[in-house]
Amino acid sequence: MNYKGLFACIILITALVTLTDAKTTKAMQEERNETVPQYYYPEKEWNKVSDYIEQQYGEYENVMHEIVSPDIHCDIVIVPPTEEQPFYKLVTMGAGAYKMNVPRELKSDVCDRAEYVIFLPKDWNLKSDKEEDWWPFRALKTAARLTVGTEEWLYYGHTIALTEDGSSVAENTKFNSCVLLPSTGKEEQWVKPLKLSAGKKVAFLQIFPLYQEELEYKMEHSLDKMLDTFGDEIEDNLVVNIQRKNFCK
């Protein structure tokens, strides 16, 4: 501010106050930018995704709400175990608001939006913050954010490193990565992509944890050949088993 005729000291004080206010405003804006997601479903689409998760995976009451969402707003829906399917089904809700950079020549076959799914045993401690219990949640959020702001994209058959240095995700297991598979629903059916609107579909991708040897085998050969090593046991291992057999060792 510059008021003509005022004493220099008053001008100085005013300038200092203005500078302080500017910094405060900037800090508030930065804080707001950190908490307001850049990509999110409009209410109508949010409800559509929520309804589809119930239709495909089962009814749910509990959702792990994300408090800070700097890019996407990624909640995790917790579908409880049932008599028919005695395991938890965790499904992200919000990742598909971001449109991935799928190559133009693949867009007719590949969805450029995705939510991510992982199955956990019914005795898994969902309330624990220990890494041995928390890593599946971290895996979901890692997958959900991996492509945001990049030229990358994820779909069936893609692998994801779950630790930066290739170490195990926790001390009680040797999993260190995962591969994305088609997801199965409450009727053991393949979960098809959800159509939100014309040209806007969201795929549901299953996170399947891998050992280092399985990851290397898949990278050296192919997804199909790696899955062949599991034989008929692949379906029995869709629910996370931290001590399951290493099929490429």
N, C-alpha and C positions, 0 to 999 in steps of 0.2 A: 504494500500500500504506500501511496505517496501523497500526503496532504500538504499543499502549499501553505506556507505561513506558520507551520508548527515548528517548535524548537527541534534542533538536531537530536537531542537526547530522546525526545518522544518518537521521532522517526526511527531511531535505532531500536528502541524497545518494540515498536510496532513491527519492525522487520524481523526481530527475533521471535516474536509471538507467531508471526505468519510462517516463518521457517519451521517452528515447532509444530504448528498445525498441519503444515504440508507433510512433515515426516510422519505425524500421527495418522493422517489420512492415507498415506502411502502404505504404512504398516497394516492398517485396517484392511485396505484393499488386497494386500498380499495375503493376509490371513484368510480373507474371504475367498480369494482365488484358490487357496489350498484346500478349502472345505467344500466348495461348490464344484461338482463334476463337470467336465467339458462335454462328456457324452453320456446321455441318459435316455431311457425310454420315455416318451410322452405317456401320460396316464393311461390312455386307451391301450397302448401297446404293452405297458407294464402289466395291466390286468389280463391281457391276452396271454402273455408269457406265464403268468402265475396260474391261470386256469389250465394251460396246456401241461404244465408240470404236474398238476394234480391228476389230469386225465391220463398222462403217460406213466407217472411214477407212483402216484398214490396221494391221498389227502395228507396235509401237514398243518401243524399249528405253530411250530417253532421256526424262526428265521434268525440267523446270525447277521444282525444289521451292521453294516460298515459305518464307522463314525467319521473317519476322514477319507474323502474321495477326491483326490487331486485330478483324476483323469476320467475314469469310468466310476459309476457307483455299483460296487459288486457285493451284493448280499449273498448269503449262502442259505438255501432252503434245506431243512432237515426233515426228510420223510422217514418216519419211524418204522421199525421192524414190524412185520405182520406174521401171521401163522404160515402163510404161503411163502413169504420171502422174509426170513428171520435175520435181516440185516438192515443197516441204515443206508439210505440213498441221499447223498449230498449233491445238490445241484446249484450252480451259480445262477444268479438272476441279476442281469445288468451288463454282463460282458458283451452280449450281442448288440448293445446299443452302438458299439464301435464297428465301423465298416472297415474290414481288412483290405489290404491291397493285393487282391487276387489277380494274377495275370489275365489280361483280356481274353486270351485264347482258351482259358479254363473256366470262365465265368458261367458257361452253360452247364457245367458239371459240378462245380464247386461253390458252396455257400461262402459268402464273404462276411458272414456274421456267425458267431458261435457262443453257446453256453457249454459249461464243462461239468462232468459228472464223475463221482467216485463212490464206490460201495465199501462200507466198513462193517466189520462184525458187530453183532448186537451188544457185545460186552466192551466195545471201545469206549474209552472215557472221553466224552465230548466236551466236558467242562474243564479238563486239565489244560494248563498252559505249558506243560513239559513238552520238549521237542519230540519225544517219542509218541506223543498223542496229537500234537499240533501239526505235524508235517503234512498230513493230507489236506488240511485247510490251506496251508501255505502253497501246496502244489496247485490247488484250484485257483488261487489268486495269482500265482505265477503264470499259469496258462492264460488266465483272463487278461493279464496286462502285458504279456510278452510282445504282442504286436502293436500295441498302442503307440502312435507317433513314429512308426517305422515303415519300411517297405515290405516287411515280412508278413506271412499269413500262415494259418494253421488249418489242417484238415486231417482226415483219416490217414494213418500211416506216418504222420510226422512224429518225431521224437523230441523230448524236452529234457534238458539237464536240470535236475532238481537241486543241485548244489554247484557252487562256483568252481570248486576244485576237484570235482569228481568223487568226493568222499561220500559216505553213506548219509542218508537223510536223518538217521538217529542211531544211537548206540545199540539198539535192540534189533536192528535189521541191516541188511547190506544193500537194500535198494538205493539207487542213486540217480535214477532217471525214469522216464515213462514214455509210453507210446500211446497215441490217440487212436481209439477204435470206435466203431459204431456203437452207440449205446443201446442197451436193452431196457424195456419197461416192465411194468407190473404184471403183464401177461406174457412175459418172456419174448415180446415182440421187438423188432427193430424200431427205434424211435425215429420217425421221419422228421425232416426239417419242418419247422413251423412257418407258415406263410403269414407274415404280418400285413403285407400290402403288396401291390403289384411290383414285382422285381425285388422284393425285400423278404428274404427267408433267413431263419436262424437254425443252424444245425446244433445237435446235441452230441458232444464228443466225450467218450468214456476215457478216463485216465487209467491206464494199466501200468503199474509200477514195474520197472525192470532192474535186473542186476547188470553190472558192468559187462559181463560176458555176453549177456543177451543183447544188450545195446550194440556191442561190437559186431555180433553176428548179424544183426539186422542191417547195420550200416554197410557191412561187407557184402552181404547177399541181398536180401529183400525182406519186406514184411511177411510176405506169404511163406517164404522158406523158414523164417523164424517161428511163425505160428505153427508150421508143420512140425516143429520139434515138440510142441505142446500136445499135438494130436487131439484126442477128444477131451483132454484135461483143461483146455483153455476156458471152457464155460464154467468149470468147477473153480477156477481161480479168478473170476471177475470180482469177487469179494476179496478185499485186501487180506492177504495172509503173510504176515511179516517173516514167517519161517518156511515159506513154501519152497519147493524144490527149484533149484537153478537148472533150467532145461538146456543150457548151452555150456555147461561146465563138465 
